[in-house]
């Protein structure tokens, strides 16, 4: 399953870059996130609870940052185990480009699922994955954008 998108964030590129590695920002942004623990400069342990169609599961997994080229691009490698529900793994290439209004964040992700998740149906899984990535980037934008008011 492939997911692509982009969004203009109202924040400087260096702030957006640093926020991609900030455990507090990640915890605020990942849907259903219970915890984010930084194990090293490039490895994070994440626990999240997700509802996907009729399935609800707690996923324990890792997020590894590879090919970091500050502040332009990196590859996120993720995998999570949801017990009897199954597992998900994949990669996402994230690119940051200076834009007139701030920073253009574009991403291209590829994910594979197995177990009961795979039995739910590709159309539902793809719709949920797109929705979750949209929620992530909305929350991420809120976390990195300057507060007004």
C-alpha positions in Angstrom: 0.0 0.0 0.0 1.4 3.4 -1.0 0.5 6.7 0.5 1.7 10.1 -0.7 1.0 13.6 0.4 2.2 17.0 1.1 1.4 20.0 3.3 2.7 23.5 3.9 3.6 24.1 7.5 3.7 27.5 9.0 7.1 27.1 10.5 10.8 27.4 9.5 12.4 24.3 8.0 14.9 23.9 10.8 12.0 23.9 13.4 10.1 21.3 11.3 13.3 19.2 11.0 14.0 19.2 14.7 10.3 18.4 15.5 10.5 15.2 13.5 12.9 13.9 16.2 11.2 15.4 19.2 9.5 12.7 21.4 6.9 15.2 22.8 5.9 16.3 19.3 5.8 12.7 18.1 3.6 11.7 21.0 1.2 14.5 20.3 1.1 13.7 16.6 0.9 9.9 16.4 -2.8 8.9 16.5 -3.6 6.8 19.6 -0.1 7.2 20.9 0.5 6.1 24.5 4.3 6.5 24.6 7.4 7.5 22.6 10.8 6.6 24.1 14.0 7.6 22.4 16.5 4.7 22.5 19.2 6.4 20.5 19.7 9.3 18.0 17.9 7.2 15.4 15.7 4.7 17.2 12.4 5.2 19.0 10.1 2.8 20.7 6.4 3.6 20.3 3.2 2.2 21.8 -0.1 3.2 20.2 -3.7 1.9 20.3 -5.5 1.9 17.0 -9.0 0.9 15.8 -9.0 -0.4 12.3 -12.5 -1.4 11.1 -13.7 -4.0 13.6 -10.2 -4.5 15.1 -8.7 -2.7 18.0 -5.2 -3.3 19.1 -2.2 -2.0 21.1 0.8 -1.8 18.8 4.3 -1.9 20.2 6.9 -1.1 17.7 10.0 0.9 16.6 10.6 3.9 14.4 14.1 4.2 13.0 15.4 7.3 11.2 17.7 6.4 8.3 19.4 8.4 5.6 19.0 11.7 7.5 20.2 14.6 5.4 19.4 17.6 7.7 17.3 19.6 7.1 16.2 18.3 3.7 15.1 14.6 3.9 15.1 11.4 5.9 13.6 7.9 5.7 11.5 6.6 8.5 11.4 2.9 8.9 8.6 1.6 11.1 7.3 -1.7 12.3 4.7 -2.6 14.9 3.3 -5.7 16.4 -0.4 -5.8 17.4 -0.6 -9.2 19.0 -3.2 -11.4 17.5 -4.4 -8.6 15.2 -1.2 -8.8 13.2 1.7 -6.5 12.3 2.5 -3.5 10.2 5.8 -2.4 8.7 7.0 0.0 6.1 9.0 3.0 5.2 8.3 6.7 4.6 10.5 9.2 2.8 10.0 12.7 4.2 11.3 15.8 2.3 11.3 19.3 3.6 11.5 22.2 1.1 11.5 26.0 1.9 8.2 27.5 0.9 6.9 31.0 0.8 4.6 30.4 3.8 7.0 28.2 5.7 8.0 24.7 4.9 6.6 22.2 2.4 6.6 18.7 3.9 6.1 15.9 1.4 6.0 12.2 2.1 5.8 9.0 0.3 5.1 5.9 2.4 4.9 2.2 1.7 3.4 -0.2 4.2 2.8 -3.9 4.5 0.4 -5.6 6.9 -0.2 -9.2 8.0 -2.5 -11.2 10.2 -6.1 -10.3 10.8 -5.3 -6.8 9.6 -4.7 -8.2 6.1 -8.0 -10.0 6.2 -10.0 -6.8 6.8 -9.7 -5.8 3.2 -7.3 -3.6 1.3 -9.9 -0.8 0.6 -10.7 -0.3 4.3 -7.0 -0.6 5.3 -5.9 2.0 2.7 -8.7 4.4 3.7 -7.7 4.1 7.4 -4.0 4.5 6.6 -4.7 7.7 4.6 -6.9 9.0 7.4 -4.3 8.2 10.1 -1.5 9.9 8.1 -3.8 12.9 7.6 -4.4 13.1 11.4 -0.7 12.7 12.1 0.2 15.6 9.8 -2.6 17.9 11.1 -1.5 17.3 14.7 2.2 17.7 13.7 1.4 21.0 12.0 -0.4 22.2 15.1 2.6 21.2 17.2 5.2 23.0 15.1 3.3 26.1 14.0 3.6 29.3 16.1 0.6 29.8 18.3 -1.4 32.9 17.5 -3.9 34.7 19.6 
